Amino acid sequence: MHTEKLRFHLDENVDSDIATGLENFGINVTTTPQSKILGFSDFDQFDYCKKEGRVIITHDRDSLRLAKKDIDHYGIIYGAMNKFSIGEIILRVTEIYNEYSPDEMKGKIEYL
């Protein structure tokens, strides 16, 4: 297990119940509304996550396109909307949390 732990950010398309579930496991997570960046562009979301050192969790394919443009990021977790239950997403994100350090996740895209 790594001493440094991942921190996550849920963009505005991700159900806030996922944040609650992750927090119940002691995982540090923010949401777009909490962070007061609701309605901001995908680039601004990435910029927030970069400044905060957070992995972004998204259902937005545009985030994947941004990542391919060599924009630095601390990691992306992508899952197609409505493909997974809230519980499945929480379980998989928790697995990623336990598997990777922040350095290992930086620049990486994980697909649910």
BALOBA-1460 file (C-alpha; in Angstrom, 3 decimals):
// residues 112
<rec num="1" residu="m" x="0.000" y="0.000" z="0.000"/>
<rec num="2" residu="h" x="1.206" y="3.481" z="-0.869"/>
<rec num="3" residu="t" x="1.753" y="6.154" z="1.765"/>
<rec num="4" residu="e" x="0.615" y="8.957" z="-0.555"/>
<rec num="5" residu="k" x="-3.002" y="8.526" z="-1.534"/>
<rec num="6" residu="l" x="-4.976" y="9.601" z="-4.558"/>
<rec num="7" residu="r" x="-7.452" y="12.433" z="-4.253"/>
<rec num="8" residu="f" x="-10.421" y="12.651" z="-6.600"/>
<rec num="9" residu="h" x="-12.707" y="15.211" z="-8.175"/>
<rec num="10" residu="l" x="-16.121" y="14.381" z="-9.670"/>
<rec num="11" residu="d" x="-17.134" y="16.553" z="-12.591"/>
<rec num="12" residu="e" x="-20.689" y="17.836" z="-12.824"/>
<rec num="13" residu="n" x="-21.947" y="14.807" z="-14.792"/>
<rec num="14" residu="v" x="-21.108" y="12.320" z="-12.030"/>
<rec num="15" residu="d" x="-23.717" y="11.522" z="-9.369"/>
<rec num="16" residu="s" x="-22.807" y="13.119" z="-6.023"/>
<rec num="17" residu="d" x="-23.796" y="9.860" z="-4.266"/>
<rec num="18" residu="i" x="-20.499" y="8.501" z="-5.608"/>
<rec num="19" residu="a" x="-18.657" y="11.209" z="-3.655"/>
<rec num="20" residu="t" x="-20.583" y="10.249" z="-0.515"/>
<rec num="21" residu="g" x="-19.737" y="6.576" z="-1.010"/>
<rec num="22" residu="l" x="-16.042" y="7.308" z="-1.514"/>
<rec num="23" residu="e" x="-15.975" y="9.586" z="1.526"/>
<rec num="24" residu="n" x="-17.464" y="6.725" z="3.565"/>
<rec num="25" residu="f" x="-14.275" y="4.798" z="2.740"/>
<rec num="26" residu="g" x="-12.151" y="7.730" z="3.922"/>
<rec num="27" residu="i" x="-11.258" y="8.844" z="0.408"/>
<rec num="28" residu="n" x="-10.670" y="12.547" z="-0.232"/>
<rec num="29" residu="v" x="-13.054" y="13.716" z="-2.951"/>
<rec num="30" residu="t" x="-14.481" y="17.009" z="-4.166"/>
<rec num="31" residu="t" x="-17.354" y="17.703" z="-6.544"/>
<rec num="32" residu="t" x="-17.811" y="20.407" z="-9.147"/>
<rec num="33" residu="p" x="-20.651" y="22.148" z="-7.247"/>
<rec num="34" residu="q" x="-18.662" y="22.025" z="-3.957"/>
<rec num="35" residu="s" x="-15.664" y="23.525" z="-5.723"/>
<rec num="36" residu="k" x="-17.802" y="26.308" z="-7.218"/>
<rec num="37" residu="i" x="-16.819" y="25.467" z="-10.802"/>
<rec num="38" residu="l" x="-20.256" y="24.368" z="-12.019"/>
<rec num="39" residu="g" x="-20.691" y="25.250" z="-15.699"/>
<rec num="40" residu="f" x="-16.968" y="25.805" z="-16.217"/>
<rec num="41" residu="s" x="-15.320" y="24.366" z="-19.334"/>
<rec num="42" residu="d" x="-13.636" y="20.954" z="-19.387"/>
<rec num="43" residu="f" x="-10.298" y="22.764" z="-19.638"/>
<rec num="44" residu="d" x="-11.120" y="24.714" z="-16.464"/>
<rec num="45" residu="q" x="-12.077" y="21.455" z="-14.726"/>
<rec num="46" residu="f" x="-8.685" y="19.994" z="-15.692"/>
<rec num="47" residu="d" x="-6.961" y="23.156" z="-14.499"/>
<rec num="48" residu="y" x="-8.711" y="22.923" z="-11.118"/>
<rec num="49" residu="c" x="-7.703" y="19.265" z="-10.762"/>
<rec num="50" residu="k" x="-4.120" y="20.040" z="-11.738"/>
<rec num="51" residu="k" x="-3.865" y="22.826" z="-9.147"/>
<rec num="52" residu="e" x="-5.405" y="20.562" z="-6.499"/>
<rec num="53" residu="g" x="-3.516" y="17.398" z="-7.514"/>
<rec num="54" residu="r" x="-6.746" y="15.468" z="-8.103"/>
<rec num="55" residu="v" x="-7.759" y="12.643" z="-10.427"/>
<rec num="56" residu="i" x="-10.896" y="13.622" z="-12.323"/>
<rec num="57" residu="i" x="-13.788" y="11.167" z="-12.494"/>
<rec num="58" residu="t" x="-16.009" y="11.801" z="-15.499"/>
<rec num="59" residu="h" x="-18.605" y="10.438" z="-17.896"/>
<rec num="60" residu="d" x="-17.679" y="13.146" z="-20.432"/>
<rec num="61" residu="r" x="-15.917" y="11.896" z="-23.577"/>
<rec num="62" residu="d" x="-14.698" y="15.460" z="-24.239"/>
<rec num="63" residu="s" x="-12.376" y="15.038" z="-21.254"/>
<rec num="64" residu="l" x="-10.737" y="12.136" z="-23.067"/>
<rec num="65" residu="r" x="-10.246" y="14.306" z="-26.165"/>
<rec num="66" residu="l" x="-8.610" y="16.995" z="-24.015"/>
<rec num="67" residu="a" x="-6.263" y="14.432" z="-22.477"/>
<rec num="68" residu="k" x="-5.107" y="13.398" z="-25.954"/>
<rec num="69" residu="k" x="-4.009" y="16.986" z="-26.598"/>
<rec num="70" residu="d" x="-1.116" y="16.579" z="-24.163"/>
<rec num="71" residu="i" x="-2.786" y="18.523" z="-21.369"/>
<rec num="72" residu="d" x="-1.085" y="17.642" z="-18.098"/>
<rec num="73" residu="h" x="-3.380" y="15.932" z="-15.637"/>
<rec num="74" residu="y" x="-3.222" y="13.900" z="-12.445"/>
<rec num="75" residu="g" x="-5.256" y="11.115" z="-13.992"/>
<rec num="76" residu="i" x="-8.678" y="10.492" z="-15.451"/>
<rec num="77" residu="i" x="-11.189" y="7.836" z="-14.560"/>
<rec num="78" residu="y" x="-13.769" y="7.491" z="-17.303"/>
<rec num="79" residu="g" x="-16.950" y="5.468" z="-17.396"/>
<rec num="80" residu="a" x="-19.780" y="5.794" z="-19.893"/>
<rec num="81" residu="m" x="-22.873" y="7.318" z="-18.296"/>
<rec num="82" residu="n" x="-25.505" y="4.813" z="-17.137"/>
<rec num="83" residu="k" x="-23.236" y="1.853" z="-17.905"/>
<rec num="84" residu="f" x="-22.356" y="1.175" z="-14.263"/>
<rec num="85" residu="s" x="-24.280" y="1.405" z="-11.021"/>
<rec num="86" residu="i" x="-23.200" y="3.848" z="-8.344"/>
<rec num="87" residu="g" x="-21.972" y="0.902" z="-6.256"/>
<rec num="88" residu="e" x="-19.904" y="-0.477" z="-9.153"/>
<rec num="89" residu="i" x="-18.268" y="2.905" z="-9.716"/>
<rec num="90" residu="i" x="-17.470" y="3.298" z="-6.011"/>
<rec num="91" residu="l" x="-15.977" y="-0.215" z="-5.934"/>
<rec num="92" residu="r" x="-13.795" y="0.318" z="-9.008"/>
<rec num="93" residu="v" x="-12.603" y="3.778" z="-7.897"/>
<rec num="94" residu="t" x="-11.742" y="2.295" z="-4.490"/>
<rec num="95" residu="e" x="-9.701" y="-0.405" z="-6.257"/>
<rec num="96" residu="i" x="-7.844" y="2.284" z="-8.225"/>
<rec num="97" residu="y" x="-7.323" y="4.228" z="-4.998"/>
<rec num="98" residu="n" x="-5.698" y="1.173" z="-3.405"/>
<rec num="99" residu="e" x="-3.707" y="0.215" z="-6.509"/>
<rec num="100" residu="y" x="-2.018" y="3.456" z="-7.584"/>
<rec num="101" residu="s" x="0.005" y="6.214" z="-5.992"/>
<rec num="102" residu="p" x="-0.484" y="9.789" z="-7.238"/>
<rec num="103" residu="d" x="2.781" y="9.512" z="-9.219"/>
<rec num="104" residu="e" x="1.624" y="6.280" z="-10.869"/>
<rec num="105" residu="m" x="-1.755" y="7.751" z="-11.804"/>
<rec num="106" residu="k" x="-0.410" y="11.036" z="-13.190"/>
<rec num="107" residu="g" x="-1.146" y="11.277" z="-16.919"/>
<rec num="108" residu="k" x="-2.969" y="7.915" z="-16.889"/>
<rec num="109" residu="i" x="-6.513" y="7.179" z="-18.059"/>
<rec num="110" residu="e" x="-8.421" y="4.369" z="-16.362"/>
<rec num="111" residu="y" x="-11.591" y="3.081" z="-17.973"/>
<rec num="112" residu="l" x="-14.299" y="1.606" z="-15.760"/>
